[in-house]
Amino acid sequence: MHTRKTRRARLVTGALMALTLTMTAAACGGGDSDDETADGKIKLTVATFNEFGYEGLIEEYNAMQDDVVVEQKKAGTANEHQDNLYTKLAAGSGLSDIEAIEVDWWSALMEQSDAFVDLSDPELDGRWLDWKTEAATTPDGELIGYGTDIGPEGMCYRADLFKKAGLPTDREEVASLFADWDSYFEAGRQFVKKMPKTAWYDSSGGTAQAMINQTEYSFEDEDNNVIAADNADVKAVFDTITANAADGLSTGLTQWSEDWTASFQNDGFATMACPGWMLGVIEGNADGVEGWDIANAFPGGGGNWGGSYLTVPAQGDHPEEAKALAAWLTAPEQQVKAFEAKGTFPSQVDALTDPALTGATNAFFNDAPTGEILAERAEAVPFIPHKGPKFADINTAYQQAIQRVDEGKESADEAWQSFLADVERLG
């Protein structure tokens, strides 16, 4: 059993973060005082990251309200948002009225569940897929997050680059290349032989994450004991990814970096693991680029990558208004609109059979039937991988070890030993 002080210390570590925390606490004081507009309306802020598809929804909500006005604060990356969340959570002030939470952070934040408003509402029972709600429910039965999206994965690819490399371009034919990871990487080796200036996939880290997400227990077992160092599946993914990077299949870039973003515009790579929320990211980064498509297939069968929730921090001044907004944003009707806007795939039961979703196509992805594809990809997910309280920290160390190999800073053996040392340090 950890004390409150110990739990919070685990969320914000290191001298630099401690300095940030001190400065933030001083700057924020008792919280955000700018919570009303000039005409006396309550001002609510919604903090998100990447693409949630909420821009149009917030405009719609504001048009419906007489007493509330909503502003979205969107971080450029999930890491930026997470750092801000952890820092201000520990400081006790400064958070937005609604904070988006990525699924991988839940276990750590569950230790701070008293910092969030209980969102339980009998009228919303059954709104979400069972596993989505269970992940955000405390042992005491409090629901501290409303589900937004899930991340059933297909495989996105550049049909124009496939054609140049002599590979099939039709979705059904391409799907055979993605039957399993062996066939996927073999197609990649064929591709880079013909197209040596273009990588097969966008990043080693992203591909490794997709593979880890197909492992039910990767870094921790069901009792949250750390097993990363001894798990043969974790080592196999590491060995496979670093070997394929050595064969030129990876860009060598870190996802969400400026160079990675730029690579969408300069034919930097041909494929990437593609959960529903990634469609909007690709379209935004590859604006003006023609040739993107998505196959109704994923190596090894199926996998879920990501998905998020909306929470209401208890430190906010308007929890009831924030709860009402969070409930509205995560209603099936709104989540279908978010899917249409940015491809974020809904976690709401009624949304999954909505004709607007099942019949949806995406012009940017060669008019692919993305609604149907992602619905089938969701059905192919065999399980949701266990991600305990240390998953995020261990995964960061794992990703960093892979990246050091990509960048030539360490050999694969050296990077693995560095990862083992990080795992031991993390306990």
C-alpha positions as a printed Julia matrix, in Angstrom:
427×3 Matrix{Float64}:
   0.0     0.0     0.0
   1.43    3.35   -1.05
   0.8     6.61    0.72
  -0.66    9.49   -1.24
   2.73   11.22   -1.24
   4.46    8.13   -2.62
   1.87    7.63   -5.36
   2.22   11.17   -6.56
   5.98   10.98   -6.46
   5.83    8.03   -8.82
   3.99   10.12  -11.38
   6.52   12.97  -11.47
  10.16   12.0   -11.23
  13.58   13.5   -11.83
  15.09   16.87  -11.12
  13.83   18.5   -14.28
  10.26   17.4   -13.64
  10.54   18.54  -10.03
  11.6    21.97  -11.24
   8.73   22.01  -13.7
   6.34   21.05  -10.92
   7.55   23.88   -8.68
   7.23   26.45  -11.44
   3.82   25.13  -12.46
   2.47   25.22   -8.93
   3.68   28.76   -8.49
   2.27   29.88  -11.8
  -1.1    28.18  -11.36
  -1.75   29.04   -7.74
  -5.22   27.84   -6.79
  -6.2    26.86  -10.33
  -7.38   28.43  -13.56
  -9.12   31.67  -12.63
 -10.13   32.38  -16.21
 -13.24   30.22  -15.94
 -15.8    32.75  -17.1
 -16.22   34.72  -20.3
 -16.83   38.44  -20.5
 -20.6    37.85  -20.77
 -20.66   35.66  -17.67
 -20.78   32.24  -19.33
 -18.99   29.33  -17.68
 -15.85   28.51  -19.64
 -14.96   24.83  -19.9
 -11.7    23.55  -21.34
 -11.18   20.15  -22.93
  -7.55   18.97  -23.14
  -6.83   16.41  -25.88
  -3.9    15.22  -28.01
  -3.39   14.06  -31.58
  -6.78   13.83  -33.34
 -10.04   13.25  -31.44
 -12.31   14.73  -34.13
 -13.85   17.18  -31.64
 -13.43   20.49  -33.43
 -16.82   20.39  -35.12
 -18.48   18.82  -32.11
 -17.36   21.6   -29.81
 -18.73   24.19  -32.23
 -22.01   22.27  -32.23
 -22.12   22.09  -28.44
 -21.37   25.78  -28.04
 -24.23   26.64  -30.4
 -26.58   24.64  -28.15
 -25.57   26.33  -24.89
 -26.78   29.5   -23.21
 -24.58   29.35  -20.11
 -21.48   27.43  -21.17
 -18.73   27.98  -23.74
 -16.17   25.26  -24.49
 -12.56   25.64  -25.61
 -10.36   22.78  -26.79
  -6.68   22.63  -25.84
  -4.93   20.19  -28.16
  -1.37   19.05  -27.46
   0.75   18.13  -30.45
   1.66   14.7   -29.06
   0.41   12.28  -26.45
   3.69   12.65  -24.54
   3.25   16.42  -24.25
  -0.26   15.93  -22.96
   0.82   13.2   -20.53
   3.64   15.32  -19.09
   1.26   18.22  -18.54
  -1.35   15.93  -17.0
   1.03   14.28  -14.53
   2.66   17.54  -13.53
  -0.57   19.4   -12.84
  -2.18   16.38  -11.24
   0.66   16.29   -8.74
   0.5    20.05   -8.27
  -3.19   19.86   -7.44
  -4.2    22.63   -9.83
  -4.05   23.8   -13.43
  -5.75   20.91  -15.23
  -8.5    21.43  -17.77
 -12.12   20.73  -16.85
 -11.94   17.62  -19.02
  -8.71   15.71  -19.57
  -8.29   13.03  -22.23
  -6.52    9.89  -21.03
  -4.79    7.35  -23.26
  -5.58    3.75  -22.34
  -1.96    2.88  -21.53
  -1.92    5.39  -18.66
  -4.88    3.96  -16.78
  -3.14    1.62  -14.4
  -0.87    4.34  -13.04
  -3.72    6.84  -12.81
  -5.93    4.35  -11.0
  -3.64    4.91   -8.03
  -4.84    8.53   -8.19
  -8.51    7.73   -8.77
  -9.56   10.1    -6.0
  -8.22   12.94   -8.16
 -11.05   12.35  -10.66
 -14.8    12.75  -10.46
 -16.91    9.59  -10.36
 -18.77    9.67  -13.68
 -21.13    6.77  -12.92
 -24.59    7.34  -14.34
 -27.28    4.63  -14.54
 -28.65    6.26  -17.69
 -25.33    5.5   -19.45
 -25.09    1.84  -18.44
 -24.43   -0.31  -21.5
 -23.28    2.61  -23.65
 -19.77    1.2   -24.12
 -18.2    -2.14  -24.92
 -17.83   -3.99  -21.63
 -14.03   -4.16  -21.67
 -13.84   -0.44  -22.4
 -15.83    0.44  -19.28
 -14.13   -2.15  -17.08
 -10.71   -0.61  -17.74
 -11.89    2.74  -16.33
 -13.72    1.36  -13.29
 -12.03    1.42   -9.88
 -12.08   -1.55   -7.48
 -14.72    0.42   -5.53
 -16.97    0.54   -8.6
 -16.43    4.19   -9.53
 -16.3     5.0   -13.25
 -13.64    7.66  -13.76
 -13.53    7.74  -17.55
 -16.01    7.87  -20.43
 -14.74    5.88  -23.39
 -14.03    7.68  -26.65
 -12.36    5.51  -29.29
 -10.73    2.12  -29.65
  -7.93    1.18  -31.99
  -8.71   -1.89  -34.13
  -5.86   -2.16  -36.6
  -5.7    -2.53  -40.34
  -2.64   -1.9   -42.47
  -2.33    1.34  -44.42
  -0.17    1.38  -47.53
   0.92    3.51  -50.47
  -0.58    1.78  -53.5
   1.39    4.03  -55.86
   4.7     2.97  -54.31
   3.6    -0.68  -54.32
   2.99   -0.39  -58.05
   6.47    1.03  -58.64
   7.96   -1.86  -56.69
   5.99   -4.47  -58.63
   3.78   -5.44  -55.7
   0.0    -5.87  -55.95
  -2.09   -2.77  -55.26
  -5.65   -4.12  -54.97
  -6.81   -4.27  -51.34
  -7.73   -7.96  -51.43
  -4.46   -8.94  -53.1
  -2.45   -6.74  -50.76
  -4.15   -8.38  -47.78
  -2.34  -11.63  -48.58
   0.98   -9.86  -48.02
  -0.15   -9.05  -44.49
  -1.33  -12.54  -43.5
   1.3   -12.78  -40.76
   4.42  -10.94  -39.67
   6.72  -13.23  -41.67
   4.87  -12.48  -44.92
   4.74   -8.77  -44.05
   8.48   -8.49  -43.49
   9.26  -10.66  -46.53
   7.18   -8.31  -48.71
   9.14   -5.48  -47.15
  12.46   -6.99  -48.15
  11.18   -7.35  -51.72
  10.02   -3.75  -51.66
  13.27   -2.17  -50.45
  15.24   -4.11  -53.07
  13.21   -2.35  -55.75
  12.81    0.95  -53.85
  16.0     1.4   -51.82
  15.31    5.07  -51.07
  11.96    4.32  -49.43
  11.5     2.37  -46.21
   8.9    -0.36  -45.83
   7.37    0.98  -42.6
   7.24    4.31  -40.84
   9.15    3.45  -37.67
  10.59    0.52  -35.81
   8.96    1.71  -32.62
   5.49    1.88  -34.13
   5.79   -1.59  -35.66
   7.13   -3.02  -32.41
   4.19   -1.47  -30.57
   1.75   -3.16  -32.93
   3.4    -6.51  -32.24
   3.54   -5.98  -28.47
  -0.17   -5.17  -28.56
  -0.77   -8.73  -29.77
   0.89  -10.12  -26.64
  -1.59  -10.6   -23.82
   1.04  -10.27  -21.09
   4.14   -8.47  -22.29
   5.86   -6.45  -19.58
   3.72   -7.45  -16.57
   1.75  -10.55  -15.64
  -1.86  -10.61  -14.47
  -0.75   -9.73  -10.94
   1.35   -6.81  -12.25
   4.64   -8.53  -11.54
   7.28   -7.3   -14.0
   8.15  -10.07  -16.48
   9.63   -7.99  -19.31
  13.21   -9.21  -18.84
  12.27  -12.9   -18.99
   9.41  -12.82  -21.49
  10.45  -14.65  -24.66
   7.74  -12.86  -26.66
   9.16   -9.45  -25.74
  12.67  -10.54  -26.75
  11.38  -12.04  -30.01
   9.73   -8.79  -31.02
  12.9    -6.87  -30.18
  15.09   -9.24  -32.2
  12.72   -9.23  -35.17
  12.39   -5.45  -35.32
  16.09   -4.68  -34.92
  17.01   -7.29  -37.55
  14.55   -5.85  -40.06
  15.8    -2.34  -39.36
  19.28   -3.57  -40.27
  17.81   -4.78  -43.57
  16.57   -1.27  -44.36
  12.87   -1.82  -43.7
  12.55    1.05  -41.19
  12.82    4.79  -41.71
  14.9     4.95  -38.54
  12.6     7.73  -37.31
  10.71    8.14  -34.07
   6.96    8.38  -34.4
   5.59   11.91  -33.87
   8.99   13.55  -34.47
   9.28   16.39  -36.99
  11.29   14.19  -39.37
   8.66   11.45  -39.1
   5.92   13.95  -39.93
   7.94   15.22  -42.9
   8.43   11.68  -44.2
   4.76   11.52  -45.2
   5.45   14.18  -47.81
   8.66   12.78  -49.3
   7.81    9.12  -49.99
   9.61    8.14  -46.8
   7.83    4.8   -46.34
   5.21    2.51  -47.85
   3.22    0.96  -45.0
   2.26    1.5   -41.39
   0.16   -0.17  -38.72
  -3.12    1.67  -38.87
  -5.6     1.8   -35.99
  -8.67    3.86  -36.78
  -7.38    7.01  -35.07
  -4.29    6.93  -37.29
  -6.35    7.64  -40.43
  -6.76   11.28  -39.46
  -3.08   11.56  -38.59
  -2.05   10.2   -41.98
  -4.46   12.41  -43.89
  -3.24   15.48  -42.04
   0.45   14.71  -42.46
   0.13   13.48  -46.06
  -2.08   16.31  -47.29
  -1.82   16.46  -51.08
  -0.16   13.03  -51.38
  -2.08   10.57  -53.53
  -1.91    6.79  -53.29
  -2.87    5.93  -49.7
  -5.15    2.93  -49.14
  -6.02    0.57  -46.27
  -6.24   -3.23  -46.36
  -8.74   -5.28  -44.38
  -5.93   -7.31  -42.86
  -3.39   -7.21  -40.09
  -0.41   -9.53  -39.58
  -1.25  -12.3   -37.16
  -5.0   -11.72  -37.29
  -5.97   -8.7   -35.23
  -4.81   -6.19  -32.71
  -5.96   -3.12  -30.83
  -3.68   -0.12  -30.5
  -4.78    2.69  -28.29
  -8.03    4.31  -27.56
  -8.83    6.97  -25.02
 -11.2     8.26  -22.37
 -12.46   11.58  -21.1
 -12.05   12.29  -17.39
 -13.18   15.13  -15.14
 -10.45   16.12  -12.67
 -11.76   16.76   -9.17
  -9.72   19.97   -8.93
 -11.99   21.7   -11.48
 -14.51   24.38  -10.51
 -17.39   23.08  -12.65
 -17.51   19.27  -12.36
 -21.22   18.87  -13.15
 -21.03   20.96  -16.31
 -17.86   19.12  -17.31
 -19.49   15.74  -16.69
 -22.44   16.73  -18.88
 -20.09   17.79  -21.66
 -18.04   14.59  -21.4
 -21.23   12.52  -21.57
 -22.39   14.4   -24.67
 -19.03   14.12  -26.44
 -18.95   10.36  -25.86
 -22.53    9.66  -26.9
 -22.8     7.29  -29.89
 -24.09   10.05  -32.18
 -21.13   12.31  -31.45
 -18.56    9.54  -31.69
 -19.86    8.57  -35.13
 -19.33   12.19  -36.17
 -15.82   12.09  -34.73
 -15.18    8.96  -36.79
 -16.41   10.69  -39.92
 -14.17   13.67  -39.16
 -10.91   11.94  -38.18
 -11.4     8.18  -38.37
 -11.46    7.63  -34.6
 -13.3     4.34  -34.21
 -16.09    4.41  -31.59
 -16.25    2.26  -28.46
 -20.0     2.74  -28.05
 -22.18   -0.31  -28.72
 -24.87    1.54  -30.68
 -22.29    3.35  -32.79
 -20.84    0.1   -34.09
 -24.03   -0.7   -36.0
 -24.81    2.83  -37.1
 -25.17    2.92  -40.92
 -23.16    6.13  -40.93
 -20.25    4.1   -39.61
 -20.71    0.75  -41.34
 -21.25    2.46  -44.68
 -18.5     5.03  -44.3
 -15.86    5.43  -46.97
 -12.76    7.58  -46.95
 -11.91    9.53  -50.1
  -8.3    10.1   -49.05
  -7.75    6.35  -48.78
  -8.93    5.6   -52.31
 -12.58    5.57  -51.21
 -11.88    2.59  -48.96
 -14.88    1.31  -46.95
 -13.14    2.26  -43.71
 -16.2     1.76  -41.52
 -16.69   -1.82  -42.67
 -12.96   -2.57  -42.58
 -12.45   -1.3   -39.05
 -15.6    -3.0   -37.78
 -14.25   -6.3   -39.09
 -10.82   -5.51  -37.65
 -12.48   -4.9   -34.27
 -14.1    -8.33  -34.46
 -10.68   -9.85  -35.13
  -9.2    -8.55  -31.87
  -8.69  -11.69  -29.73
  -8.03   -9.9   -26.44
  -7.04   -6.59  -24.94
  -3.44   -6.79  -23.73
  -2.78   -6.33  -20.04
  -1.04   -3.05  -19.27
  -0.24   -2.67  -15.6
   1.0     0.36  -13.66
   4.57    0.05  -14.96
   3.7    -0.65  -18.57
   4.12    2.91  -19.82
   7.56    3.36  -18.24
   8.83   -0.03  -19.39
   7.41    0.51  -22.86
   9.21    3.85  -23.09
  12.49    2.12  -22.2
  11.75   -0.6   -24.76
  11.02    1.92  -27.49
  14.14    3.9   -26.65
  16.29    0.77  -26.83
  14.91   -0.04  -30.28
  15.47    3.53  -31.41
  19.1     3.49  -30.29
  19.66    0.51  -32.58
  17.88    2.29  -35.43
  20.12    5.33  -34.99
  23.32    3.26  -34.74
  24.02    4.37  -31.19
  24.05    0.81  -29.86
  24.16   -2.68  -31.3
  21.09   -4.84  -30.77
  22.86   -6.76  -27.99
  23.97   -3.55  -26.28
  20.51   -2.03  -26.51
  18.9    -5.15  -25.06
  21.29   -5.08  -22.1
  20.5    -1.39  -21.61
  16.81   -2.23  -21.64
  17.31   -4.95  -19.02
  19.11   -2.42  -16.83
  16.2     0.0   -17.25
  13.72   -2.72  -16.31
  15.68   -3.52  -13.16
  15.82    0.17  -12.26
  12.06    0.52  -12.75
  11.51   -2.41  -10.45
